[in-house]
Amino acid sequence: MSQFLEISGLCAQIDADGQKKQILRGVDLSIPPGEVHVIMGPNGSGKSTLSYVLAGREEYEVTAGTATFHGQDLLAMEPEERAAAGLFLAFQSPIELPGVNNANFLRTAVNAVRRARGQDELDAVAFLKMAREAAKALSMAPDMLKRNVNVGFSGGEKKRNEVLQMTLLQPTFAILDETDSGLDVDALRIVAEGVNRLRAPTFSALVITHHQKLLDYLVPDRIHVMARGRIILSGGPELARQIDQEGYTKFLAEVA
Amino acid sequence: MNALSKDMSGPLALFANRLNTLAGAERQSAAGALARTGLPDRKVEAWHYTTLRALGKQDYAAPPMQVEASTVRSLLDGVLQAHSAMAALPRVVFVNGRHAPAFSALPDDVDLSFFADDPQFGQQAAPDRDPLVALNTALAEDGLVLRVPAGVDAGHVMLISLGVAGADPLSFHPRHTVVVEKEAHLRLICVQAGQGAYFHNPVTDIQVEDGATLEHLTLQTEGAQAVSLGTLYAHVGQQSVYDSFVLGLGGQLVRHEVHARLAATRGVVHVNGAQRLAGQQVGDITSVITHAASDCTSRQTVRNVLDGHARGVFQGKVLVERIAQKTDGYQMNQALLLSPEAEIDAKPELEIYADDVRCSHGATVGALDDDQLFYLRSRGIPEQEARQMLIDAFLDEAIALVEDATAQTFCRAVMAARFAGKGESA
């Protein structure tokens, strides 16, 4: 047992039209420090729900199980406390914030996290310098810092903006929920490089994806297959290639 | 004139003593109209959503001639210190409806006089149709009379109206006139502030002559107990622009009523605004924009943020007369309700008699967006700060409509000073 991220028997449901809908049905997952793990699985298997539950979205009700991060009870923490503790979720569909300037948003977030981590806040000049460099490394147009958060951004720009946030917030555990979807090959490489730059013995990532392509750039340590709210199979990187070629049907039939 | 008093019932009785001793035909006629109609109640359509109950039960006295200078100074400093550029701007300061020369720094490039020296009521106001204008007509003592000569760019002028009262209510009824002559330009920043139990009842008569531009910000930061019911008339000439914005933050009951008339072709009127209210506050933005000539444009975007038991009222009528072909009209009222008890009453109206026009209007009401809130919190921003960011963003999109950079920065500075860290609520 590592003391990094431990998920055990996690069950969660959501209120859908007045009915409780069970989505996670006992997820067990252990991610040691310094590793990149991948979750694959058919649509509706609970991958995004798992990422939301870990990030602290209130709409999901945890009915059983535990999740600890660095030994702390993750599920008892507010979303902002989880971020301060080093967790980051790159959203599958990044949210637009009309009227909120991107640079101000990024600086507010960075300083909130720094404050919570007992670090000094950054002044506007120091922050902008850092943000511009990080944006440049992601091949983002300079004006994207001046625009409103995600408003009028293309799909690719939104995903890069997620990676930019991740870079600036310096998490120790990042969940990337289909960050590769809708990206062309060049954008995919840039995003993967952004993640790779964070790789360190103290940084781990959980990557949710449908495609092998991202994994060519982001060499994973473990692959997990999720179906019907559980992890049904885990293996090495070769499992992703096998799924890419053969689909999920075979694996689903084996566990049925 | 004592015969009038027996007809004065309801809130009008609070002014009966003063209305019975008027001199001059115009004032007496206004008092007579008032005696017939009384002050409006909910049965009057234009006042259906806003009652005058806040006027209370105590008589309104005329303001005393002497006011503590240190009190005025501190209120004035509160206005000017919100943003560093403000103290350097020319200003005309009124205290309890009377010009206070000791606190003013009069502008150079304009013709300036005062209502007290030569009372002129103008052509636009209609005391027989609007009781609040009748009350002003009857009781007006002073007011700014400002004229920007043709072709002159007069820069900024601030009109600062301070109310200074104690526990006993007093009322003042200033009568302002602003004329921007042909091809002239003025940026007018009106600020209303004060303390104590006062009733501010201004009437403002604005004329923007052909080819002229008036950019007009009204900042309402009236005292917590204040009732402020203002009526503004704007006559907009050919190819001229009346670009107005009202930012409503203060007062117990505040109503900003605008009657704008696009009287000649290719005129432009903006009646934009934002209000942020809490507690038991009521804020009312009412407007009638009349397109009386062809090829004119009107724009109205109003955003409301309402917390606690606050109530916002938006009544916006766009009247397009038969002659006003090629009218381009847009009106939008949006409200963000931060508590279950907060309320917005919105009545958008289009009345169109021309057949070749482009007019649209709409209204939205909602709470803070859960997805946006979670997104911010997932980035480490604490809930209260995240709420504040979203509220600011909602209002800031309206404030961004203020074209004049000084006025826009002033609005933002005032908002930041008043609301920093106040995103909390149920």
Interface residues (C-beta under 8 A of the other chain):
Chain A: A55 G56 R57 E58 E59 E78 P79 E80 R82 A83 A84 F88 L89 F91 P94 I95 L97 P98 G99 V100 F105 T108 A109 V110 A112 V113 A116 Q165 L169
Chain B: D370 D371 Q372 F374 Y375 L376 R377 S378 R379 G380 I381 P382 E383 E385 A386 M389 L390 D392 A393 F394 D396 E397 A400
